[in-house]
């Protein structure tokens, strides 16, 4: 019988935390039974493909807005039934519900990963998290050195352990098919070079900056946007205003991202805020260089040989960096960086080893 690991997330809509949990489940499955509990109920098949073989390990509760006491009992009952090796919570809501329920169920090891620290700038959120951490006493992890530094500044003396995010390098790899042929199959112009971005179409991702940067680039360079969000119509209006209709392609939600990255010449995130993003790691594992803005843990997600970090909210500098990346000539593949430092196998081994060391944060 395989050991059991349980991840608790807020929801399973597309996002970095959700993708990480699902990839962790797939990669660890030969050795562990990995359950994912989503506090909120969604039709996850609308967002994720290839989950049929894992459906019995994915559980959605029906949490509504506000606090619900019955969620604690539901989780505690589940933990008692499956007897997990450890419970792994992601973000404040899952920490409160999953962490407390795990303690009620007598779970020996609880790991909490901080994926960003922006919410801790809010006094109420910070005090709540301090209280729950003191009560739950998890093994406390940050997914980037930057996030750990922010936690130490806002909530000393937590001093989280740093375990950087990883991706499945066997799933994300360079295509063996000629790029021109791939573009034809995707019904995209074959004469253009493509910058690509995979992110929710929301303010924090600053797609408007990327579109404005494209406006400053030569006409043979185009932009592929994978993702959906509340700003879609606003961004399409900006594209029309800048007369870029023939150079910006909104692809919507892409079920299989392994078909997206090989279309690209450069991957770009122009975000205003990040933890340690997964999408540039996936792109680089496919051999695509990345240009990211200097926010959050982005520096830790880019190959130092092939990637470029640029000041945020500056379309001119971003355009210059993108052009430099498109024109760079190097024999170095960014995949080497991901293989050595950001593989999901390495990440899983680091998390599992924490429970063997029995490390826990202690209130000073």
VEXDREN-2710 file (C-alpha; in Angstrom, 1 decimal):
% VEXDREN-2710
k/r/px/py/pz
1/UNK/0.0/0.0/0.0
2/UNK/1.4/3.3/-1.1
3/UNK/1.9/6.2/1.4
4/UNK/-0.7/9.0/1.1
5/UNK/-0.1/12.7/0.6
6/UNK/-2.9/15.2/0.6
7/UNK/-2.8/18.7/-0.9
8/UNK/-5.4/21.3/0.1
9/UNK/-6.0/24.2/-2.3
10/UNK/-8.7/26.9/-2.4
11/UNK/-10.0/26.0/-5.9
12/UNK/-8.9/24.2/-9.1
13/UNK/-9.4/27.0/-11.6
14/UNK/-6.3/27.6/-13.8
15/UNK/-3.4/29.0/-11.9
16/UNK/0.1/28.3/-10.7
17/UNK/-0.8/26.7/-7.4
18/UNK/-3.4/24.5/-9.0
19/UNK/-1.1/23.4/-11.8
20/UNK/1.6/22.6/-9.3
21/UNK/-0.7/20.4/-7.2
22/UNK/-1.9/18.5/-10.3
23/UNK/1.6/18.0/-11.7
24/UNK/2.8/16.9/-8.2
25/UNK/0.0/14.4/-8.2
26/UNK/0.9/13.0/-11.6
27/UNK/4.7/12.9/-11.0
28/UNK/4.5/11.3/-7.5
29/UNK/1.7/8.8/-8.4
30/UNK/4.1/5.8/-9.0
31/UNK/5.3/6.1/-5.4
32/UNK/2.5/7.8/-3.5
33/UNK/-1.3/8.1/-3.6
34/UNK/-1.7/11.9/-3.9
35/UNK/-5.1/13.4/-3.1
36/UNK/-6.1/16.9/-3.9
37/UNK/-8.9/18.6/-2.0
38/UNK/-10.3/21.8/-3.4
39/UNK/-12.3/23.8/-0.9
40/UNK/-14.5/25.4/-3.6
41/UNK/-16.5/23.3/-6.1
42/UNK/-15.9/23.7/-9.8
43/UNK/-16.2/21.6/-12.9
44/UNK/-12.5/21.0/-13.2
45/UNK/-12.9/19.2/-16.5
46/UNK/-13.6/22.6/-18.0
47/UNK/-10.1/23.7/-17.1
48/UNK/-7.8/20.6/-17.0
49/UNK/-7.4/17.7/-19.4
50/UNK/-6.1/14.2/-18.7
51/UNK/-7.5/14.0/-15.2
52/UNK/-9.7/10.9/-15.8
53/UNK/-7.2/8.6/-14.3
54/UNK/-6.9/10.7/-11.2
55/UNK/-10.6/11.5/-10.6
56/UNK/-10.8/9.3/-7.5
57/UNK/-7.9/11.3/-6.0
58/UNK/-9.5/14.7/-6.7
59/UNK/-12.1/15.9/-4.2
60/UNK/-14.1/19.2/-4.3
61/UNK/-16.0/20.6/-1.3
62/UNK/-18.7/23.1/-1.7
63/UNK/-17.4/25.9/0.4
64/UNK/-19.3/29.2/0.0
65/UNK/-18.0/32.7/0.7
66/UNK/-17.3/33.3/4.4
67/UNK/-16.4/30.9/7.1
68/UNK/-18.0/27.4/7.3
69/UNK/-17.4/25.3/10.4
70/UNK/-18.6/22.1/8.7
71/UNK/-15.6/22.2/6.4
72/UNK/-13.3/21.4/9.4
73/UNK/-15.2/18.3/10.2
74/UNK/-15.4/17.1/6.6
75/UNK/-11.6/17.5/6.2
76/UNK/-10.8/15.9/9.6
77/UNK/-13.0/12.9/8.7
78/UNK/-11.2/12.5/5.3
79/UNK/-7.8/12.8/6.9
80/UNK/-8.7/10.1/9.5
81/UNK/-9.9/7.8/6.7
82/UNK/-6.8/8.1/4.5
83/UNK/-4.2/8.5/7.2
84/UNK/-1.8/10.7/5.2
85/UNK/2.0/10.8/5.5
86/UNK/1.5/14.6/5.4
87/UNK/-1.0/17.2/4.6
88/UNK/0.2/20.0/2.4
89/UNK/-1.7/23.4/2.4
90/UNK/-1.4/26.2/-0.1
91/UNK/-2.4/29.8/0.7
92/UNK/-4.3/31.1/3.8
93/UNK/-7.7/29.5/3.4
94/UNK/-6.4/26.0/2.9
95/UNK/-4.0/26.6/5.8
96/UNK/-6.8/27.6/8.2
97/UNK/-9.2/24.7/7.2
98/UNK/-6.7/22.0/6.2
99/UNK/-4.1/22.8/8.9
100/UNK/-6.6/22.9/11.8
101/UNK/-8.5/19.8/10.5
102/UNK/-5.2/17.9/10.1
103/UNK/-4.3/18.6/13.7
104/UNK/-7.8/17.5/14.9
105/UNK/-7.3/14.3/12.9
106/UNK/-3.9/13.7/14.5
107/UNK/-2.0/14.0/11.3
108/UNK/1.7/13.9/12.2
109/UNK/3.1/16.2/9.5
110/UNK/1.7/19.4/8.0
111/UNK/3.5/21.4/5.4
112/UNK/2.4/24.9/4.4
113/UNK/3.9/26.5/1.3
114/UNK/3.8/30.3/0.8
115/UNK/3.6/31.0/-2.9
116/UNK/3.7/34.8/-2.5
117/UNK/3.7/37.3/0.3
118/UNK/1.6/40.2/-1.0
119/UNK/-1.4/39.3/1.2
120/UNK/0.7/39.5/4.3
121/UNK/1.0/43.3/3.9
122/UNK/-2.6/43.4/5.1
123/UNK/-2.6/43.6/8.9
124/UNK/-5.7/41.5/9.4
125/UNK/-4.5/38.7/7.1
126/UNK/-1.0/38.8/8.7
127/UNK/-2.4/38.5/12.2
128/UNK/-4.8/35.6/11.2
129/UNK/-1.9/33.7/9.5
130/UNK/0.4/34.2/12.6
131/UNK/-2.4/32.8/14.8
132/UNK/-3.1/29.8/12.6
133/UNK/0.6/29.0/12.2
134/UNK/1.1/29.2/16.0
135/UNK/-1.8/26.8/16.4
136/UNK/-1.1/24.4/13.6
137/UNK/2.8/24.5/13.8
138/UNK/3.4/23.4/10.2
139/UNK/6.7/22.9/8.4
140/UNK/6.8/26.3/6.8
141/UNK/8.1/26.6/3.2
142/UNK/8.5/29.4/0.7
143/UNK/8.6/28.6/-3.0
144/UNK/11.3/31.2/-3.7
145/UNK/14.1/33.0/-1.9
146/UNK/12.2/36.3/-2.6
147/UNK/9.1/35.0/-0.9
148/UNK/11.1/33.8/2.1
149/UNK/12.7/37.3/2.4
150/UNK/9.2/38.9/2.3
151/UNK/7.9/36.5/4.9
152/UNK/10.9/37.2/7.2
153/UNK/10.3/41.0/6.8
154/UNK/6.6/40.8/7.5
155/UNK/6.4/37.9/9.9
156/UNK/9.6/37.3/11.8
157/UNK/10.8/34.9/13.1
158/UNK/9.2/32.3/10.8
159/UNK/12.3/31.9/8.6
160/UNK/10.7/29.5/6.0
161/UNK/12.6/26.7/4.3
162/UNK/13.0/27.5/0.5
163/UNK/11.9/24.8/-1.9
164/UNK/11.5/26.2/-5.4
165/UNK/8.7/25.1/-7.7
166/UNK/9.5/22.4/-10.2
167/UNK/7.9/21.2/-13.5
168/UNK/7.7/17.8/-15.3
169/UNK/10.6/17.8/-17.6
170/UNK/9.4/14.6/-19.2
171/UNK/6.1/16.3/-20.2
172/UNK/7.5/19.6/-21.2
173/UNK/10.3/19.1/-23.7
174/UNK/11.4/20.4/-27.1
175/UNK/9.2/19.3/-30.0
176/UNK/10.7/17.0/-32.6
177/UNK/8.4/18.6/-35.3
178/UNK/9.6/21.5/-37.4
179/UNK/8.2/24.8/-36.0
180/UNK/6.9/25.9/-39.4
181/UNK/4.9/22.7/-39.6
182/UNK/3.6/23.3/-36.0
183/UNK/2.5/26.8/-37.0
184/UNK/0.6/25.4/-40.0
185/UNK/-1.1/22.8/-37.9
186/UNK/-2.2/25.6/-35.5
187/UNK/-3.4/27.7/-38.4
188/UNK/-1.0/30.5/-37.6
189/UNK/1.1/32.6/-40.0
190/UNK/4.4/30.8/-40.7
191/UNK/6.3/34.0/-41.7
192/UNK/6.1/35.5/-38.2
193/UNK/8.2/35.1/-35.1
194/UNK/6.1/34.6/-32.0
195/UNK/6.4/35.9/-28.5
196/UNK/4.1/34.0/-26.2
197/UNK/2.5/34.5/-22.8
198/UNK/0.4/32.0/-20.8
199/UNK/-1.3/33.8/-17.9
200/UNK/-4.8/34.9/-16.7
201/UNK/-6.0/38.0/-18.5
202/UNK/-6.0/40.1/-15.3
203/UNK/-4.5/43.3/-14.2
204/UNK/-1.6/41.7/-12.2
205/UNK/-0.3/40.1/-15.4
206/UNK/0.1/43.4/-17.2
207/UNK/-0.7/42.1/-20.7
208/UNK/-1.3/45.8/-21.7
209/UNK/2.4/46.4/-21.2
210/UNK/3.3/43.4/-23.4
211/UNK/0.9/44.5/-26.1
212/UNK/2.4/48.1/-26.1
213/UNK/5.9/46.6/-26.2
214/UNK/4.8/44.6/-29.3
215/UNK/3.8/47.9/-30.9
216/UNK/7.4/49.0/-30.7
217/UNK/8.7/45.8/-32.4
218/UNK/9.2/45.0/-36.1
219/UNK/6.1/43.9/-38.0
220/UNK/7.4/40.3/-38.5
221/UNK/7.0/39.7/-34.7
222/UNK/3.6/38.6/-33.3
223/UNK/2.1/37.7/-29.9
224/UNK/0.3/34.6/-28.8
225/UNK/-1.8/34.9/-25.6
226/UNK/-3.0/31.7/-23.9
227/UNK/-5.5/32.3/-21.1
228/UNK/-8.8/33.9/-20.2
229/UNK/-9.9/36.5/-17.8
230/UNK/-11.9/39.6/-17.1
231/UNK/-9.7/42.0/-19.2
232/UNK/-10.1/40.1/-22.4
233/UNK/-12.3/42.6/-24.1
234/UNK/-10.3/45.6/-22.8
235/UNK/-7.1/44.0/-24.2
236/UNK/-8.7/43.3/-27.5
237/UNK/-9.8/47.0/-27.7
238/UNK/-6.2/48.0/-27.0
239/UNK/-5.0/45.7/-29.9
240/UNK/-7.4/47.4/-32.2
241/UNK/-6.4/50.9/-31.0
242/UNK/-2.7/50.1/-31.8
243/UNK/-3.7/48.4/-35.1
244/UNK/-2.2/45.1/-34.1
245/UNK/-5.1/42.8/-35.1
246/UNK/-2.9/40.9/-37.5
247/UNK/-0.2/40.4/-34.9
248/UNK/-1.9/39.5/-31.7
249/UNK/-3.7/36.1/-31.3
250/UNK/-6.0/35.4/-28.4
251/UNK/-6.1/31.6/-28.0
252/UNK/-8.3/31.4/-24.9
253/UNK/-7.8/28.5/-22.5
254/UNK/-5.3/26.0/-23.9
255/UNK/-6.0/22.5/-22.6
256/UNK/-2.6/21.1/-23.5
257/UNK/0.2/23.6/-22.9
258/UNK/2.7/21.2/-24.5
259/UNK/1.2/22.3/-27.8
260/UNK/1.6/26.0/-27.0
261/UNK/5.3/26.5/-26.0
262/UNK/6.8/24.9/-29.2
263/UNK/5.1/27.5/-31.3
264/UNK/7.2/30.2/-29.6
265/UNK/10.5/31.9/-30.2
266/UNK/10.4/33.7/-26.9
267/UNK/8.2/33.4/-23.8
268/UNK/7.3/36.5/-21.8
269/UNK/5.6/37.4/-18.6
270/UNK/5.2/41.2/-18.1
271/UNK/3.6/40.8/-14.6
272/UNK/3.4/43.3/-11.8
273/UNK/3.5/40.6/-9.2
274/UNK/4.6/37.0/-9.0
275/UNK/5.7/34.3/-6.6
276/UNK/7.9/31.8/-8.6
277/UNK/5.9/31.3/-11.8
278/UNK/5.6/27.9/-13.5
279/UNK/4.9/28.9/-17.1
280/UNK/8.4/30.3/-17.8
281/UNK/9.9/27.0/-16.4
282/UNK/7.6/25.0/-18.7
283/UNK/8.6/27.2/-21.7
284/UNK/12.3/26.9/-21.0
285/UNK/12.0/23.1/-20.6
286/UNK/10.7/23.2/-24.1
287/UNK/13.8/25.0/-25.2
288/UNK/12.2/28.5/-25.4
289/UNK/14.1/31.4/-23.8
290/UNK/12.2/33.6/-21.4
291/UNK/11.9/37.4/-20.8
292/UNK/10.4/38.3/-17.4
293/UNK/9.8/41.4/-15.4
294/UNK/11.8/41.9/-12.2
295/UNK/9.0/41.1/-9.7
296/UNK/8.6/38.5/-7.0
297/UNK/10.7/35.4/-7.6
298/UNK/11.0/35.8/-11.4
299/UNK/14.8/36.0/-11.3
300/UNK/14.8/32.5/-9.8
301/UNK/12.7/31.2/-12.7
302/UNK/15.0/32.3/-15.5
303/UNK/18.1/30.7/-17.0
304/UNK/20.9/33.2/-16.4
305/UNK/22.5/32.2/-19.8
306/UNK/19.5/32.7/-22.1
307/UNK/16.9/34.6/-20.1
308/UNK/16.4/38.3/-19.5
309/UNK/14.9/40.2/-16.6
310/UNK/13.6/43.7/-17.2
311/UNK/12.0/46.5/-15.2
312/UNK/8.2/46.2/-14.9
313/UNK/5.7/48.5/-16.4
314/UNK/8.1/49.8/-19.1
315/UNK/7.0/48.9/-22.6
316/UNK/10.1/50.4/-24.2
317/UNK/12.5/48.4/-22.1
318/UNK/10.4/45.3/-22.5
319/UNK/10.5/45.7/-26.3
320/UNK/14.3/46.1/-26.3
321/UNK/14.7/43.0/-24.1
322/UNK/12.3/40.9/-26.3
323/UNK/14.2/42.0/-29.5
324/UNK/17.5/41.1/-27.9
325/UNK/16.2/37.7/-26.9
326/UNK/14.7/37.0/-30.4
327/UNK/18.1/37.9/-32.0
328/UNK/20.4/36.2/-29.5
329/UNK/22.6/33.5/-30.9
330/UNK/23.7/30.8/-28.4
331/UNK/24.2/27.1/-28.2
332/UNK/23.0/27.1/-24.6
333/UNK/19.5/25.7/-24.2
334/UNK/17.4/27.0/-21.2
335/UNK/16.2/23.4/-20.7
336/UNK/19.5/22.7/-19.0
337/UNK/18.7/25.1/-16.2
338/UNK/15.3/23.5/-15.6
339/UNK/16.7/20.0/-15.7
340/UNK/19.4/20.8/-13.1
341/UNK/17.5/23.1/-10.8
342/UNK/13.7/23.2/-11.4
343/UNK/12.5/19.6/-12.1
344/UNK/9.4/18.4/-10.2
345/UNK/11.2/15.2/-9.2
346/UNK/13.7/17.3/-7.3
347/UNK/10.9/19.3/-5.7
348/UNK/9.0/16.2/-4.6
349/UNK/12.1/14.7/-3.0
350/UNK/12.7/17.9/-1.1
351/UNK/9.2/18.0/0.3
352/UNK/9.1/14.3/1.3
353/UNK/12.5/14.7/3.0
354/UNK/11.0/17.4/5.3
355/UNK/8.7/14.9/6.9
356/UNK/11.6/12.6/7.5
357/UNK/13.6/15.3/9.2
358/UNK/10.5/16.3/11.3
359/UNK/11.2/20.0/10.9
360/UNK/8.6/22.3/12.3
361/UNK/8.3/26.0/12.9
362/UNK/8.3/26.8/16.6
363/UNK/6.9/30.0/18.2
364/UNK/9.8/32.0/19.7
END
